[in-house]
Amino acid sequence: MDGWYALALSIIKKYPIDQAMRVIENGSPRKHGSELTADQLDDEIEQIIEMRSQGYTWQDIGDAFGMSKGAAYYRVKRRKK
């Protein structure tokens, strides 16, 4: 049943399916209790860049990733340095 809820959340909120599953399981799209590995961080930044290229606002992206719009922006800005 959780899969159907995650699918609906993914469609409505435009979350990637793995984030939708985290929302269903944890109540938040962020991973609880663990830091992101370098590979996971790179993947997340790639997703943020892709969402931005599709016209999403920083607020939309922050909401999708469970962070502030500023955190989403600076995550990408730090990577480009």
C-alpha positions in Angstrom: 0.0 0.0 0.0 2.9 2.4 0.8 4.0 2.1 -2.8 0.8 3.5 -4.1 1.0 6.4 -1.6 4.6 7.1 -2.7 3.5 7.0 -6.4 0.8 9.6 -5.7 3.2 11.7 -3.7 5.7 11.5 -6.5 3.2 12.6 -9.0 1.6 15.4 -6.9 4.7 16.8 -5.4 7.0 15.8 -8.2 9.4 14.0 -5.8 11.7 11.4 -7.2 10.3 8.0 -6.1 13.0 7.4 -3.6 12.3 10.6 -1.8 8.5 9.9 -1.9 9.2 6.6 -0.2 11.3 8.3 2.5 8.4 10.7 3.1 6.0 7.7 3.6 8.5 5.9 5.8 10.0 8.8 7.8 7.6 11.8 7.3 10.4 13.7 5.6 12.2 13.5 2.2 15.6 13.7 4.0 17.4 10.6 5.2 17.0 10.4 9.0 19.9 9.4 11.2 22.6 9.4 8.6 24.7 11.8 6.6 24.7 11.6 2.9 27.7 9.9 1.3 29.7 11.7 -1.3 28.0 9.7 -4.0 24.6 10.4 -2.6 25.4 14.1 -2.3 26.5 14.2 -5.9 23.3 12.4 -7.0 21.2 14.9 -5.0 23.0 17.9 -6.5 22.5 16.4 -10.0 18.7 16.1 -9.2 18.6 19.7 -8.0 20.4 20.9 -11.1 18.0 18.9 -13.3 14.9 20.3 -11.4 16.3 23.8 -11.8 16.8 23.3 -15.5 13.2 22.2 -15.8 12.0 25.5 -14.3 11.4 24.6 -10.7 12.0 27.5 -8.2 14.5 27.2 -5.4 11.6 27.0 -3.0 10.1 24.0 -4.9 13.4 22.3 -4.9 14.0 22.9 -1.2 10.6 21.6 -0.4 11.2 18.5 -2.5 14.5 17.8 -0.7 13.4 18.7 2.8 15.7 21.8 3.0 15.4 25.5 2.8 15.6 27.2 -0.6 18.9 28.8 0.5 20.4 25.4 1.4 19.4 24.0 -2.1 20.9 27.0 -3.8 24.2 27.0 -1.8 24.6 23.2 -2.3 24.7 23.8 -6.1 26.8 27.0 -5.8 29.5 25.2 -3.6 29.7 22.4 -6.2 30.3 24.8 -9.1 33.3 26.3 -7.4 
